[in-house]
Amino acid sequence: MIFTCEEHIDVAIDEYVEETEQAPDISPVDNNERPCWFCGKKAVYVVGN
């Protein structure tokens, strides 16, 4: 699973698809304490299963 902010959602989707060759599930983050994997801002979405 990749936690991502609004700005990096496209990068996260591309990375997930490249690694798994499947379309990811995209859900809002339940816990706003999670950081974005790309920039460290608060994550808004979780990409993955």
Secondary structure by P-SEA (a helix, b strand, c coil): ccccccccaaaaaaaaaaaccbbbbbbcccccccccccccccccccccc
